[in-house]
Amino acid sequence: MDSLTQIVLGASVGEAVAGKRLGNKAMLWGAIAGTIPDLDVLLNPWLDTVQQLSFHRSITHSILFALVVSPLLGWLLHRLYKSSAATFRDWSLLFFFGFITHILLDSCTTWGTQLFWPFSTYGVAFYNVFVIDPLYTLPFFALVIAAAFYSRDNPTRRRLNYTGLFISTGYLLWSFVAKSIADHTFEKSMDKQCIPYTSYISKPTPLNTVFWSVTVEGPDGFYNGFYSLLDEDKTIKYDFEPKHAELLAPYRGHPKLERLLQITKGYYAVEETESDTLLIKDLRFGKFDGWQESGGDYVFVYKVWQNQQGKLKFEEVNNRPKVDKNYLLAYWHRILGKK
């Protein structure tokens, strides 16, 4: 999830763990705990494209990291705040729950989280929320901020904080319900249209849990479709993307290429360009504006080519559409079920 959401969640968890003993210091250090896992991006300048994709949400987003680093930071903060009522256990739990809630929330998004690193580099993903969702974050943010203005002994402070946790958790539970409804509709539509498939990934479109996108794996490629829970017409139009995996044959076995394909979980398609480079499309995220008649480009696309020394190179291609007032208005109408 985005940085603000993780800060709010961390602050709320810090308050729940040690607010009565630390007051706003619990919120402050909880917010810091909620931020620490994402500091892995600071290494990006020293990593190439595939290394960045592989390293983000790995070490610092693992259960092992939470178990090992929490007591170390707990000991350090216990030494720093010797005069506080918080014990070493309180500080350790504050960091542990700050870390663990961060990585579990990230696992709800499409990107996935390497929870079991270093034993597995598989990105665990539940695909139930978009990486930025104001309906999750803003009510939570308002309640946590309001709680901070009350003294640590005031029961209103705890009620506000727990209300924020309750509402945000309830929204996550709703997202699983919404996903289940969307999945049922996608499956019925695929059966009705006789679309052969072995698996599919459904995920919410940006900023909501009402409008959903699906990427369906077929024998020779992938089908992409969109559905809003508010659609009266349940007919879903699918467009087809051939996989063309054979285009990668000359480069198979290259460690970075194999890692990139592993990250996509097999949901990729390859396109050859006029400049003798290949484009690998990560289909898990779907298309930016495939819901429009004009179609759209995929969210994440990577250019692959050999340089003059014969070394395989990778670079992300930015195909982001222009998001203006007209685009947002059209998007809002589509969320409301207006095709």
C-alpha positions as CSV (number, residue, x, y, z in Angstrom):
1,M,0.0,0.0,0.0
2,D,1.0,3.7,-0.3
3,S,3.2,5.3,2.3
4,L,0.4,7.4,4.0
5,T,-1.7,4.3,4.5
6,Q,1.2,2.4,6.1
7,I,2.0,5.3,8.3
8,V,-1.6,5.5,9.6
9,L,-1.8,1.8,10.1
10,G,1.6,1.7,12.0
11,A,0.5,4.7,14.2
12,S,-2.8,3.0,15.0
13,V,-1.1,-0.3,15.9
14,G,1.5,1.5,18.0
15,E,-1.2,3.2,19.9
16,A,-3.1,-0.1,20.4
17,V,0.1,-1.8,21.7
18,A,1.6,0.9,23.9
19,G,-0.5,4.0,23.8
20,K,-1.4,3.9,27.5
21,R,2.2,3.8,28.5
22,L,3.7,6.0,25.8
23,G,1.0,8.4,24.6
24,N,1.8,10.0,21.3
25,K,5.3,8.4,21.3
26,A,3.5,5.1,20.6
27,M,1.9,6.6,17.5
28,L,5.1,8.2,16.4
29,W,7.2,5.1,16.6
30,G,4.3,3.0,15.3
31,A,4.3,5.2,12.2
32,I,8.0,4.8,11.9
33,A,7.7,1.0,12.2
34,G,5.0,1.1,9.5
35,T,7.5,3.0,7.2
36,I,10.7,0.9,7.8
37,P,9.8,-2.0,5.5
38,D,9.5,0.3,2.5
39,L,13.0,1.7,3.0
40,D,14.2,-1.1,0.8
41,V,13.6,1.3,-2.1
42,L,16.6,3.4,-1.0
43,L,18.8,0.8,-2.6
44,N,17.2,1.3,-6.0
45,P,19.9,3.6,-7.4
46,W,22.4,0.7,-7.1
47,L,20.1,-1.9,-8.6
48,D,19.0,-2.6,-12.2
49,T,15.4,-3.0,-13.2
50,V,15.0,-6.7,-12.4
51,Q,17.0,-6.4,-9.2
52,Q,14.7,-3.6,-8.1
53,L,11.6,-5.7,-8.8
54,S,13.1,-8.7,-7.0
55,F,14.4,-6.8,-4.0
56,H,11.4,-4.7,-3.2
57,R,9.0,-6.4,-0.8
58,S,11.5,-9.1,0.0
59,I,13.9,-9.0,3.0
60,T,12.2,-6.1,4.8
61,H,8.7,-7.5,4.0
62,S,9.4,-11.0,5.4
63,I,8.1,-12.6,8.6
64,L,11.7,-13.4,9.4
65,F,12.6,-9.7,9.3
66,A,9.7,-8.9,11.7
67,L,10.9,-11.7,14.1
68,V,14.6,-10.7,14.1
69,V,14.6,-6.9,13.8
70,S,11.7,-6.2,16.3
71,P,13.5,-7.3,19.4
72,L,16.6,-5.4,18.3
73,L,14.8,-2.2,17.8
74,G,12.8,-2.9,21.0
75,W,16.0,-3.1,23.0
76,L,17.3,0.1,21.4
77,L,14.2,2.1,22.1
78,H,13.9,0.7,25.6
79,R,17.4,2.0,26.3
80,L,16.6,5.3,24.6
81,Y,13.5,5.9,26.7
82,K,14.7,4.5,30.1
83,S,12.3,6.6,32.1
84,S,9.1,5.6,30.2
85,A,6.7,3.0,31.5
86,A,7.1,0.9,28.4
87,T,9.0,-2.3,28.8
88,F,11.3,-4.1,26.4
89,R,8.4,-6.4,25.6
90,D,6.2,-3.3,24.8
91,W,8.7,-1.9,22.4
92,S,9.4,-5.2,20.7
93,L,5.7,-5.8,20.2
94,L,5.2,-2.3,18.8
95,F,7.7,-2.9,16.1
96,F,6.7,-6.5,15.5
97,F,3.0,-5.6,14.9
98,G,4.0,-2.5,13.0
99,F,6.1,-4.7,10.6
100,I,3.7,-7.6,10.4
101,T,0.6,-5.5,9.7
102,H,2.5,-3.6,7.0
103,I,3.5,-6.8,5.1
104,L,0.1,-8.4,5.5
105,L,-1.6,-5.3,4.1
106,D,0.9,-5.2,1.2
107,S,-0.1,-8.9,0.5
108,C,-3.6,-7.7,-0.2
109,T,-2.4,-5.8,-3.3
110,T,-1.6,-7.2,-6.8
111,W,2.2,-6.9,-6.5
112,G,2.5,-9.4,-3.7
113,T,4.9,-9.8,-0.8
114,Q,7.8,-12.2,-0.2
115,L,6.5,-13.2,3.2
116,F,8.6,-16.3,3.5
117,W,11.9,-14.9,2.3
118,P,14.6,-16.3,2.2
119,F,13.0,-19.7,2.0
120,S,10.8,-18.6,-0.9
121,T,10.8,-15.6,-3.2
122,Y,7.2,-16.1,-4.2
123,G,5.1,-12.9,-4.0
124,V,2.1,-13.8,-1.9
125,A,-0.8,-11.7,-3.2
126,F,-4.6,-11.8,-2.4
127,Y,-5.5,-9.2,-5.1
128,N,-8.3,-7.7,-3.0
129,V,-7.3,-4.0,-2.8
130,F,-5.6,-1.5,-5.0
131,V,-2.3,0.0,-3.7
132,I,-4.1,3.3,-3.1
133,D,-7.6,3.3,-1.8
134,P,-9.0,6.4,-0.1
135,L,-12.0,4.6,1.3
136,Y,-9.5,2.5,3.4
137,T,-7.1,5.3,4.3
138,L,-9.1,8.5,4.8
139,P,-11.5,7.5,7.6
140,F,-8.7,5.6,9.3
141,F,-6.4,8.7,9.1
142,A,-9.1,11.0,10.5
143,L,-9.8,8.8,13.5
144,V,-6.1,8.3,14.3
145,I,-5.4,12.0,14.1
146,A,-8.5,12.7,16.3
147,A,-7.3,10.2,18.9
148,A,-3.9,11.9,19.1
149,F,-5.5,15.0,20.6
150,Y,-6.7,13.1,23.7
151,S,-4.5,12.2,26.7
152,R,-3.2,8.7,27.0
153,D,-5.6,8.0,29.9
154,N,-8.7,9.2,28.2
155,P,-10.9,6.3,27.0
156,T,-12.1,8.4,24.0
157,R,-8.6,8.1,22.6
158,R,-8.7,4.3,22.7
159,R,-12.3,4.2,21.3
160,L,-11.3,6.4,18.3
161,N,-8.2,4.4,17.6
162,Y,-10.0,1.0,17.8
163,T,-12.9,2.4,15.7
164,G,-10.3,3.3,13.0
165,L,-8.9,-0.3,13.2
166,F,-12.4,-1.7,13.1
167,I,-13.5,0.3,10.1
168,S,-10.4,-0.3,8.1
169,T,-10.4,-4.0,8.8
170,G,-14.1,-4.1,7.9
171,Y,-13.3,-2.5,4.6
172,L,-10.7,-5.2,3.9
173,L,-13.2,-7.9,4.7
174,W,-15.7,-6.2,2.3
175,S,-13.1,-6.2,-0.4
176,F,-12.9,-10.0,-0.2
177,V,-16.7,-10.2,-0.5
178,A,-16.6,-7.8,-3.5
179,K,-13.9,-9.9,-5.1
180,S,-15.9,-13.1,-4.6
181,I,-18.9,-11.4,-6.3
182,A,-16.8,-10.3,-9.2
183,D,-15.1,-13.7,-9.5
184,H,-18.5,-15.4,-9.7
185,T,-19.6,-13.0,-12.5
186,F,-16.3,-13.5,-14.4
187,E,-16.6,-17.3,-14.2
188,K,-20.2,-17.3,-15.4
189,S,-19.4,-15.0,-18.3
190,M,-16.4,-17.1,-19.4
191,D,-18.5,-20.3,-19.3
192,K,-21.2,-18.6,-21.2
193,Q,-18.8,-17.4,-23.9
194,C,-17.0,-20.8,-24.0
195,I,-13.7,-19.2,-23.1
196,P,-11.2,-22.0,-22.1
197,Y,-9.1,-21.1,-19.1
198,T,-6.8,-22.7,-16.6
199,S,-6.5,-19.9,-14.1
200,Y,-7.3,-16.2,-13.7
201,I,-6.3,-13.1,-11.6
202,S,-9.0,-10.6,-10.7
203,K,-8.1,-7.4,-9.0
204,P,-9.8,-4.0,-8.2
205,T,-9.2,-1.1,-10.5
206,P,-7.6,2.1,-9.0
207,L,-9.0,3.7,-5.9
208,N,-12.1,1.5,-5.3
209,T,-13.4,-2.0,-4.7
210,V,-16.4,-1.8,-6.9
211,F,-14.9,-1.9,-10.4
212,W,-12.8,-5.1,-11.1
213,S,-10.5,-6.3,-13.8
214,V,-9.7,-9.9,-14.7
215,T,-6.8,-11.5,-16.6
216,V,-7.6,-15.0,-17.7
217,E,-5.0,-17.6,-18.7
218,G,-6.0,-19.6,-21.8
219,P,-4.1,-22.2,-23.8
220,D,-2.3,-19.7,-26.1
221,G,-2.7,-16.4,-24.4
222,F,-4.7,-14.3,-22.0
223,Y,-8.2,-12.7,-22.0
224,N,-8.8,-9.3,-20.3
225,G,-12.1,-8.1,-19.1
226,F,-13.8,-5.6,-16.7
227,Y,-16.8,-5.7,-14.5
228,S,-18.4,-3.2,-12.0
229,L,-20.6,-4.5,-9.2
230,L,-23.0,-1.8,-10.3
231,D,-23.3,-3.1,-13.9
232,E,-26.9,-3.9,-14.9
233,D,-25.7,-5.7,-18.0
234,K,-23.5,-8.6,-16.8
235,T,-22.1,-9.3,-20.3
236,I,-18.3,-8.9,-20.2
237,K,-16.3,-8.1,-23.3
238,Y,-12.9,-9.8,-23.4
239,D,-10.0,-8.9,-25.5
240,F,-7.3,-11.5,-26.3
241,E,-3.5,-11.1,-25.8
242,P,-1.4,-13.9,-27.4
243,K,1.5,-15.0,-25.2
244,H,4.2,-15.4,-27.9
245,A,6.5,-17.1,-25.3
246,E,8.5,-18.5,-28.2
247,L,10.0,-15.1,-28.8
248,L,12.0,-15.5,-25.6
249,A,13.5,-18.8,-26.7
250,P,17.0,-17.4,-27.6
251,Y,17.3,-15.9,-24.1
252,R,15.8,-18.6,-21.9
253,G,18.0,-19.6,-19.0
254,H,19.3,-16.1,-18.4
255,P,19.0,-15.6,-14.6
256,K,17.5,-12.1,-14.8
257,L,15.0,-13.0,-17.5
258,E,14.0,-16.1,-15.6
259,R,13.5,-14.0,-12.4
260,L,11.4,-11.5,-14.3
261,L,9.2,-14.2,-15.6
262,Q,9.0,-15.7,-12.1
263,I,7.8,-12.4,-10.7
264,T,5.0,-12.3,-13.2
265,K,3.8,-15.7,-12.1
266,G,3.6,-16.8,-15.7
267,Y,1.1,-14.0,-16.5
268,Y,3.2,-12.3,-19.3
269,A,3.0,-11.7,-23.0
270,V,5.8,-10.9,-25.4
271,E,5.8,-8.5,-28.3
272,E,8.6,-7.9,-30.8
273,T,9.3,-4.3,-31.9
274,E,10.7,-2.9,-35.1
275,S,14.0,-2.1,-33.3
276,D,14.7,-5.8,-32.6
277,T,13.8,-5.4,-28.9
278,L,11.2,-7.4,-27.0
279,L,8.5,-6.1,-24.8
280,I,7.5,-8.3,-21.8
281,K,4.0,-7.3,-20.5
282,D,3.3,-8.1,-16.9
283,L,-0.4,-9.0,-17.3
284,R,-1.2,-9.4,-13.6
285,F,-2.0,-5.7,-13.3
286,G,-4.1,-5.5,-16.5
287,K,-4.5,-2.4,-18.6
288,F,-4.7,1.2,-17.5
289,D,-7.8,2.0,-19.5
290,G,-8.8,-1.2,-21.1
291,W,-12.4,-0.5,-19.9
292,Q,-12.6,2.2,-22.6
293,E,-13.4,1.5,-26.3
294,S,-10.0,2.7,-27.3
295,G,-8.4,-0.1,-25.2
296,G,-5.2,0.8,-23.4
297,D,-1.6,-0.2,-22.6
298,Y,-0.6,-2.5,-19.8
299,V,0.4,-1.1,-16.5
300,F,3.9,-2.7,-16.4
301,V,5.9,-3.3,-19.5
302,Y,9.6,-4.1,-19.7
303,K,11.9,-3.7,-22.7
304,V,14.5,-6.4,-23.2
305,W,17.4,-6.2,-25.6
306,Q,21.0,-7.2,-26.1
307,N,23.6,-4.5,-26.1
308,Q,26.7,-4.5,-28.3
309,Q,28.6,-6.7,-25.8
310,G,25.8,-9.3,-26.0
311,K,24.6,-8.5,-22.5
312,L,20.9,-8.8,-21.9
313,K,19.4,-5.5,-20.7
314,F,16.1,-4.6,-19.1
315,E,14.2,-1.3,-18.8
316,E,10.7,-0.4,-17.7
317,V,8.5,1.3,-20.3
318,N,6.3,4.1,-19.1
319,N,2.9,3.9,-20.9
320,R,0.9,5.8,-18.3
321,P,-2.1,7.6,-19.9
322,K,-2.9,11.3,-19.4
323,V,-5.1,11.5,-16.3
324,D,-7.2,14.6,-16.6
325,K,-10.7,15.8,-15.7
326,N,-12.3,14.0,-18.7
327,Y,-10.5,10.8,-17.9
328,L,-11.5,10.8,-14.3
329,L,-15.1,11.6,-15.1
330,A,-15.3,8.8,-17.6
331,Y,-13.7,6.5,-15.1
332,W,-16.2,7.5,-12.4
333,H,-19.1,6.8,-14.8
334,R,-17.7,3.3,-15.5
335,I,-17.4,2.5,-11.8
336,L,-21.1,3.4,-11.5
337,G,-21.9,0.8,-14.2
338,K,-22.3,3.1,-17.2
339,K,-20.7,1.2,-20.1
